[in-house]
């Protein structure tokens, strides 16, 4: 028996035996609630509700007894949470984050600056690496949060909260022939040049390579690096055409580089922030999540604290429009 099952049971009762309404109240799916109710009844060996067709009709006598005790249990759970509130609200501690160079260099500085204003006594540790290296840190339990893009198969032990979306940008030296095109650039244009881009993940197919393959093309990747600044250095040297995350196309680069919009040319990416399913998050950790994922509302944050499966989070944010990070000036718009 799980606390989640008792929570779902009480939600069904409190919503007039309407499973759909209970699911909406819980920010989860109707099939998920039905499944948990069925598992609870199977484990107890009794029906908690009588049914009329596919709908719940009334509470059985046995169900009345279970519901009464479930309310006592859930109240005690709330009492335990209250006892833990002093620990939760404490403003001293440590926060360790693992992320990629792009996030550390172009996204996190403003977030961390704001976080430090609110929590000056929290010690921050920032680790950088590839998705595989971040996954190793997760496995070693060395970090509190992981921030990465895609590669969700590497992070099955984490709950992933979507943060924002982004496109890629093409960067070339000023005066490059691609800047003289009088039309939108295509993948056929890009295969004519060596490309300078990020190191490809060892786990799974690169979305960049997939985009070319969908057009029957093979990109000429001349150089890869983890660091967008390194990529731009080699573009300046004339090694090839750079492809970077749009937020890495910094204003200061416009002195000698030109940025070509690549929206729609490659799949749009989603960056997430993840934490372990068994983690006990303190208030400053939730505040950091909200600074990173600015679209998260207070009701969603309250539900996030109780989530214990990725499907709960996916359901919670299924209708949420994520911010879209663009380039120079770190403009943020709403993704379509």
Secondary structure, DSSP 8 states (H G I E B T S, - for coil): --HHHHHHHHHHHHTTT-HHHHHHHTTS-HHHHHHHHHHHHHHHTS-SEEEETTEEEEE-HHHHHHHHHHHHHHHHHHHHHHHTHHHHH---EEEEEEE-HHIIIIIHHHHHHHHHHH-TTEEEEEEE--HHHHHHHHHTT--SEEEEES-GGGGTTEEEEEEEEE-EEEEEETT-GGGG-SS---HHHHTTS-EEEE---SSS--HHHHHHHHTT----EEEEES-HHHHHHHHHTTS-EEEEEGGGS-GGGGGTEEEEE-BTTB--EEEEEEEETT----HHHHHHHHHHSTT--HHHHHHHHH--SHHHHHHHTTT---EEE-STT--EEE--
